[in-house]
Amino acid sequence: MPPLIGIAKMAAQGPLLEAKAQVEYFEIAARSILNRTKPNMPFEWTINPYRGCEFGCQYCFARYTHEFMGMEDGRTFESKIYSKAAAPEILRAELRTTKRDEHIAIGTATDPYQPAERRFGRTRAILEVFAEEKGRRLSITTKSDLVARDVDLLREVARRNVLSINLTVTTLNRRLARLMEPRAPRPDLRLGAVHTLAEAGLNVGVFPNPILPMITDSEEHLDALAGAARQAGAQYFGGGPLFLMSCARKIFFPFLEQHYPKLVQPYRRLYGHSGYLGPGYKAELRERVQRVRDRHGLASAPVEYRPELWEGEEQGTLFPLH
Ligand code: SF4
């Protein structure tokens, strides 16, 4: 076996912090917290306080991040969780090198409020740094109601920065959610978090992503989600189809074979040549999501970044919920 190098070597040397029945938590040294994205992404920087994600969604495309650490079996992504050990001073120093209006997205390759966060508080420590900042443009994406734990801190961050919080809710059907996202919080708990955050005056939206062809893409299904999101206080509702890269296929197709055998062939046709769906399906889905949004009075995205509007003001005052 070739010697381990880089991130794979660091992962192999990371001390074990704790072990549960199915999950082990390790610490991994991190020299950096902010990651620069490639051009044409909707954000310039990402922060992922953990590597791996215990929620274990069948469609998760982020499993490739464990492949970088020499773990090719897709399931280790959800059973070996690495908590990044990086001092807040590192983030403060890195922020000094960024422009204020650059968008920093928290939780793009793992859920920042997965169960590890209860134990290690890495996401909270990062938010504490942003609470000292001014004029930053931030977003958080999660499937977890644990985000509501930080409501006071999030309000503090949003006082002087533009903050949007995206709750992912793919279905209201608990059984389907359990199949697709085995260890993620129930949909009603996620919507409860939307309610808590919205009541606190925070800018919160719901994303039904990834929308799965022939499973969660009907107008009826999306309409029910959008209605529940609106009722909980969401301001915007996103919506994009499943992206099926190779690391996700290894898990997703066995899932289909077990639970939706009749969909295996249609999915092979849809995703035969690429991880992306064709433009025809995407255009039709876009229109469907827009109809649903219009019906429930939801925006397509968080409020735009307009610092001149809120200089010296509180975000909640400028963008009232109702
Ligand atoms: S919550 Fe997100 S990162 Fe975690 S397993 Fe699901 S899709 Fe992947």
Boltz pocket constraint, residues with backbone or C-beta under 6 A from the ligand:
constraints:
  - pocket:
      binder: B
      contacts: [[A, 53], [A, 54], [A, 55], [A, 56], [A, 57], [A, 59], [A, 60], [A, 61], [A, 62], [A, 108], [A, 109], [A, 110], [A, 111], [A, 143], [A, 181], [A, 184]]
      max_distance: 6.0
